[in-house]
Amino acid sequence: MRRPRTPFRLELPLILFLGFFWMAVWQSFDVGTFILGLIYATVVVRVFYLPPLRGTGRFNLFWGLVFAVRFLVKMVFASFQVSWMTVAKGPRVRNSIISVQLRSHDDLMITLVGHALALVPGSLVLEVDRTTATLYLHALNVSDEPAAERIRQDALRTEALLIRTLGNPSDVAVVKAEARLGRMPGLSTTEREMPVPARPEAGEQA
């Protein structure tokens, strides 16, 4: 039985992301490397059988630019930060494994968030729990719970920007509801526990 063909326009965001990922792997951010990455990504996505990472077919240019600028700034800052920690603290740096439960249960969104976090120096995705949409991050220079919470909220900001960029309508609605209620990453625990409209889970009554 042949698998149904996914329209190219739905796979285009994944191909573009893999093109950028190819440049990051080779640490060569030029047009030639990007084009080569796009060729390899197109072959992998269109020829080989992959789990159904179906896109939404939507892309918000404004939020995509916001995400890209923030991502590049974080990469530059984190590179200097890791270099400084290596020189100043060396083996005395304390690391932690931090769980981050994402809003979205979409496989493509979880994948994009995981790669976006792993590409920033100082953090690494060790494991992904698809059933609960939880990422387990290994983070440098985390010695107490407030520091771990800052890492967690930073990851949720990354997810929120990606959802606004190309997330499905239900995930976008959740992020917008959080924004309206003031429940944004970085607030206190009490504020983050404010109720927000949630999507009914599978098997639950609306």
C-alpha positions as CSV (number, residue, x, y, z in Angstrom):
1,M,0.0,0.0,0.0
2,R,1.5,3.3,-1.1
3,R,1.5,6.1,1.5
4,P,-0.4,9.2,0.5
5,R,1.7,12.0,-1.0
6,T,1.9,15.2,1.2
7,P,1.5,18.4,-0.8
8,F,4.9,20.1,-1.3
9,R,3.6,23.4,0.1
10,L,3.0,21.6,3.4
11,E,6.5,20.2,3.5
12,L,8.2,23.4,2.5
13,P,8.6,24.8,6.0
14,L,10.3,21.6,7.1
15,I,12.6,21.7,4.1
16,L,13.5,25.3,4.8
17,F,14.2,24.5,8.4
18,L,16.4,21.5,7.5
19,G,18.3,23.9,5.1
20,F,19.1,26.2,8.0
21,F,19.9,23.2,10.2
22,W,22.4,22.0,7.6
23,M,24.2,25.4,7.7
24,A,24.3,25.2,11.5
25,V,25.7,21.7,11.5
26,W,28.5,22.8,9.1
27,Q,28.8,26.2,10.7
28,S,28.9,27.8,7.3
29,F,26.1,30.4,6.8
30,D,26.4,31.1,3.1
31,V,24.1,30.7,0.1
32,G,25.9,27.6,-1.4
33,T,25.7,25.7,1.9
34,F,22.0,26.7,2.2
35,I,21.2,25.5,-1.3
36,L,23.0,22.2,-0.7
37,G,21.0,21.8,2.5
38,L,17.8,22.4,0.6
39,I,18.7,19.8,-2.0
40,Y,19.4,17.1,0.7
41,A,16.3,18.1,2.7
42,T,14.1,17.8,-0.4
43,V,15.5,14.3,-1.2
44,V,15.0,13.2,2.4
45,V,11.5,14.6,2.9
46,R,10.1,13.6,-0.6
47,V,11.8,10.3,-1.2
48,F,12.3,8.5,2.1
49,Y,9.5,7.4,4.4
50,L,9.2,9.7,7.4
51,P,6.7,10.0,10.3
52,P,3.9,12.3,9.2
53,L,5.2,15.7,10.2
54,R,2.4,17.6,8.6
55,G,2.6,21.4,8.5
56,T,-0.3,23.7,8.8
57,G,0.2,25.4,5.5
58,R,0.4,28.8,7.2
59,F,3.4,31.1,7.8
60,N,3.4,34.4,9.6
61,L,6.3,36.5,8.2
62,F,6.3,39.0,11.1
63,W,6.6,36.4,13.8
64,G,9.0,34.4,11.7
65,L,11.3,37.4,11.6
66,V,10.9,38.0,15.3
67,F,11.9,34.4,16.0
68,A,14.8,34.5,13.6
69,V,16.3,37.7,15.2
70,R,15.8,36.4,18.7
71,F,17.4,33.0,17.7
72,L,20.5,34.7,16.2
73,V,20.9,37.0,19.2
74,K,20.6,34.1,21.6
75,M,23.2,32.1,19.6
76,V,25.7,34.9,19.7
77,F,25.2,35.7,23.4
78,A,25.2,32.0,24.4
79,S,28.5,31.5,22.5
80,F,30.2,34.2,24.5
81,Q,28.6,33.0,27.7
82,V,29.8,29.4,27.3
83,S,33.3,30.6,26.3
84,W,33.4,32.8,29.5
85,M,32.2,30.0,31.7
86,T,34.8,27.6,30.3
87,V,37.6,30.1,31.2
88,A,36.2,31.5,34.4
89,K,34.6,28.4,36.0
90,G,35.8,25.4,34.1
91,P,34.9,22.1,35.9
92,R,33.1,24.0,38.7
93,V,30.2,24.7,36.4
94,R,27.1,23.0,37.7
95,N,24.7,21.5,35.1
96,S,21.1,20.3,35.4
97,I,18.5,18.3,33.5
98,I,15.3,20.3,33.2
99,S,11.9,19.1,32.0
100,V,9.8,21.5,29.8
101,Q,6.2,20.6,29.1
102,L,5.2,22.3,25.8
103,R,1.8,23.6,24.9
104,S,1.6,21.9,21.5
105,H,1.4,18.2,21.0
106,D,2.0,18.5,17.2
107,D,5.0,16.4,16.2
108,L,6.3,19.0,13.8
109,M,6.2,21.8,16.4
110,I,7.9,19.6,19.1
111,T,10.6,18.8,16.6
112,L,11.1,22.4,15.6
113,V,11.3,23.6,19.2
114,G,13.7,20.8,20.2
115,H,16.1,21.7,17.3
116,A,15.8,25.4,18.0
117,L,16.8,24.9,21.7
118,A,19.6,22.3,20.9
119,L,21.3,24.7,18.4
120,V,21.9,27.3,21.0
121,P,25.2,26.7,22.8
122,G,24.8,25.6,26.4
123,S,21.7,23.5,26.0
124,L,21.0,20.0,24.6
125,V,17.8,18.0,24.2
126,L,18.4,14.6,25.9
127,E,15.0,13.1,25.5
128,V,11.5,13.8,24.1
129,D,8.3,12.4,25.6
130,R,5.8,12.6,22.8
131,T,2.9,11.4,25.0
132,T,3.1,14.5,27.2
133,A,5.0,16.8,24.8
134,T,7.8,17.1,27.3
135,L,11.4,18.0,26.5
136,Y,14.3,17.1,28.8
137,L,17.1,19.6,28.5
138,H,20.7,19.4,29.7
139,A,21.6,23.0,30.6
140,L,24.9,24.6,31.7
141,N,25.4,26.8,34.7
142,V,22.1,25.9,36.5
143,S,22.6,25.6,40.2
144,D,19.1,26.3,41.7
145,E,15.4,26.2,40.9
146,P,15.1,29.9,39.9
147,A,17.8,29.4,37.3
148,A,16.1,26.2,36.1
149,E,12.8,28.1,35.8
150,R,14.4,30.8,33.7
151,I,15.6,28.1,31.3
152,R,12.1,26.6,31.2
153,Q,10.4,29.9,30.5
154,D,12.9,30.8,27.8
155,A,12.1,27.5,26.1
156,L,8.4,28.3,26.3
157,R,9.0,31.7,24.7
158,T,10.8,29.9,21.8
159,E,7.8,27.6,21.5
160,A,5.3,30.5,21.6
161,L,7.1,32.3,18.7
162,L,7.2,29.2,16.6
163,I,3.5,28.6,17.2
164,R,2.7,32.2,16.2
165,T,4.9,31.7,13.1
166,L,3.5,28.4,11.8
167,G,1.5,26.6,14.5
168,N,-2.0,25.2,14.0
169,P,-5.0,27.4,14.8
170,S,-5.8,25.7,18.1
171,D,-2.2,26.2,19.4
172,V,-2.2,29.8,18.3
173,A,-5.5,30.4,20.2
174,V,-3.9,29.1,23.4
175,V,-0.8,31.4,23.0
176,K,-3.1,34.4,22.3
177,A,-5.2,33.5,25.3
178,E,-2.1,33.4,27.5
179,A,-1.1,36.8,26.2
180,R,-4.5,38.3,26.9
181,L,-4.5,37.0,30.4
182,G,-1.0,38.1,31.1
183,R,0.1,34.5,31.5
184,M,3.4,34.8,29.6
185,P,6.6,33.0,30.2
186,G,8.8,34.6,32.8
187,L,5.9,35.5,35.3
188,S,5.6,34.2,38.8
189,T,4.3,30.7,39.5
190,T,1.0,32.1,40.7
191,E,0.5,34.0,37.5
192,R,1.4,31.1,35.4
193,E,-1.3,29.0,37.1
194,M,-4.0,31.3,36.0
195,P,-6.6,29.3,34.0
196,V,-6.6,29.7,30.3
197,P,-8.9,28.2,27.7
198,A,-7.6,24.8,26.8
199,R,-8.2,22.4,24.0
200,P,-10.2,19.3,25.0
201,E,-7.9,16.3,25.0
202,A,-8.7,13.2,23.0
203,G,-11.4,11.2,24.7
204,E,-12.7,14.1,26.8
205,Q,-16.0,15.8,26.3
206,A,-15.9,19.4,25.1
